[in-house]
């Protein structure tokens, strides 16, 4: 059953998510986990490293990422592989061979996408996925208009999203900003066993309201999560300000 949990702010939300993932790892030491990049996970990933230092083992964990830019060198600080290495993997004892991220420099990105989908399936699927919502309602790099039955694929990054990347100072100019990515698809995501959808910050208030209260539509790809039966929506107060609380059974953890 899907749940909505409300937190006072993004830091408290991140702390809860980190604890949830840590307990999941302890209870499922051979789990296949899914991760995302961006700003939202940073506090959670820092705490997961601390949990590992205090004894939680990642030795048999497998990790899959949602996406990767096409054409961005691996060593570039904004490649998703670099972000994951620097913000999470450097501080946990996961085996290098158990880390899976699409190859954004593959000669044939379409073939790489198909290969990545197969790797997820061969691993038995994702047991627990960290995911966050984009300001235009996207999830992973499934931009508005992505078909609902999409599997891992090559996607064009929307101009809106590219401008957000510049605002976040991840890239200096529009010319430097990648135009495509390899991303898991909407159907791929709906095949995951459990997800934690993290929505924090006032900039996410509009997409959160559309995701949870609007129609399920490819215009808001994250709205398809309502078709899943095991998603925990983690929302802080700024991101919740447009929700009609009477429509939801919200778990209030603003005192957490």
N, C-alpha and C positions, 0 to 999 in steps of 0.2 A: 504494500500500500504506500502511495506517495505521501510525503509529509512536507510541511512548510515550517521552518524554525526561524524565529525572529531574534536577532541579536542587536545590542545597542550600537555597535560599530564594527568596522571591518576587522579590527585586531581581535576582538572577542570571538568573532565568527571564525577567523583563521585558527585561533587556539583550539576551538572545539573541533574543527575539521582535522587538525593535526592529531588530536587525541583519538578521534574516530578511526583514522587511518592506522595509527600506531596499534590500537587494540585489534584492528582487523588483521594486521600483519602478525601480531603475536598469536592470534587464534587460527590463522591460516598461513603458516610459514612458507607454503609453496604457491602462494597466490599469484595470479596474473593481474597486475595493476595498470591502470591507465592514468596518464598525467597530461597536463596542459602547461603552456607557457604564459607569459604576460605578467602583469603587476599583481593580480589578485592572489596567486599562489605563494608569493615570496615568503611571507611570514610563516605560512604552513610548512613550507619546505625547510626553512631554518629550524623550526621546532622538530621536524622529523629527523633532522641530523642530530639534534640533541638527544632525542629518544634513542637513536641508534648508539650514540656514545654511551648511553646509560644501560645498554644491554639488549635492545631489540635488534634481532638479526635479520638482515636482508639477503643472506647468503643464497637462499633458494627462491627469492622473488624474481619474477619476470616483469619487465616494464615496457609498455608501449606508449608512444606519444600520439597525440591526435593528428599532428600535421607537421609540415616543414616547408619553408620557403623554397621556391625553385630558383636556382642560379645564385644563391648567396653562399659564399665559401664557408666551409665548416668552421674555420677559425674565426670568422666574423663574430663579434660579440652578440649580434642579434640573430644569428642562426639558432634554431631551436635546439640543436644538439649542444651548442655552446652554452645556451641558457640553462639547459638541464644539467650539464656537467658542472657548471659553476654554481648553480643555485641549489642543487640537490645531490647529485651522484657523488660529488667530491667528498661528501660527508657521511655516506652510508656504505656498507660493505656489500653492495650488489656486484655481481660478476659482470664484467664487461660484455661477455657473450650473451647475457640475459637482458641487455638493453637494446630496444628496437625503436628506431626513428626512421621515417622515410628518407631516402637518399635524394635530396633536392638537386644533386649534381648528376644524377643518372642520365645516361645518353638517351634513354627512352622513358620519360616520366610516366607515360601511360602504362607501360609494362611494369615499371616500378610500383605504381599504384595497385595493379592487379596482384603483384607479388606480396605487397604489404597486407592486403586483405587476406590472402592465403595464409600468411604467417600468423595473423591473429586467430584465424580459424584453427590452424594446426596447434596453437598453444591452448586451445580449448575455450577461447573467448576471454573477454575481460571480466574479471570477477568484481572489481570495484574501480570506478572511473571518477577522477576529478575533472570537472568541466566548469567553464564559466561562460557568461553571456556577453555577447558583443553589444555595443551601443545601438546597433541597427537590428538587434535580435538574432544575429548569427550565433552558431555554436560550432566549435572547431572553425574551419574556414568554409563552412556551408553558408554562403551568402544568400540573401533573399533571392528567391527564384530557383534555388537548388531543388531538383526533383526529390520527392519524398522517398522514392525507392533507390536512391543513390547509394552505391558502395564507395569504397576508397577510389578517389579520382583526382584528376588535375582540375583545379578551379581558377578562375580569374578573380583576383582580389578587387572588391568594389572600390571605386574612387573614394567613397566615404571612409572606408576602413583604412585606405592608404593615407588619407589625411590625418586620421587618428594616430597612426604610427609616427607621423611627423610631429604632431602635437605632443606625443609622449617622448619625443626626442630620440626615438629609436633609429630614425634615419633623418638626415639633414634636409634633403630636398626630395621633391616628387620623383625626379629622375633617378635618384638612388634607391627609391623604395621599390621592393619587388612587386611585380604585377601578377604573379601566379604562385600557387602553392599546391602541394600534394596534401590532401585531407581525407580523413575517413568520412564516409557519407552519412546521411541521415539514417538510412536503414542500418548501416554498420553500427551506429550509436545505439539504435533501438534494440540491437541484438545483445548489447552489453547486459550483464546480469544485475548490476547495481550501480547507481550513479549518485554523486554528490554535486549538485549544481550550485555554484557559488555566485551570488549576485550582490555586490557591495558598491556603495557610492551613489551619490545623487544622479550621476550621469546614466545610471542603469534603471532609474525609476520608470521611464516610459517603456523600454523594452520588457521590463519585469511585468508591468501591468498588461501589456499585450500578450506576453508569453502565458500568463496565468488566467487572464480573463477574456481575452479576445478570441476570435476563431482560430482553430488549428489550421494554419495556412503556411504555404511555402514563402509567403511574404515575411513571416517571422519563423525561421527554421526551428528555433528553440521551443516553439509552441508544441512541436511533435512529442516533446518529453511527456506531455499529458497522456499520450497513448501507452507509455511504459507503466509498469506497476511497482517499480522499486526505485524511485528517485526521491532523494531528500533535497529540497530546495532550501538553501541557506541564504537568508536575506538580512541585511542590516537595515536599521531604521531609515537612513537616507534613501535607500533603494526601494523601500516599501511605501513611500509617501503617497503614491497614487492608487494603491490597492484598496478595494472595498473589503474591509476586514470581515464584514458580515457574510461574505461569500465563501469564506475559508475557515477551516478548523486549524488555526495557527497556534503552534506551540511557542509560547512567549518565554524566551530566555534572555530578556533584556537585563536581568539581574545577574546573569552568568559572569 
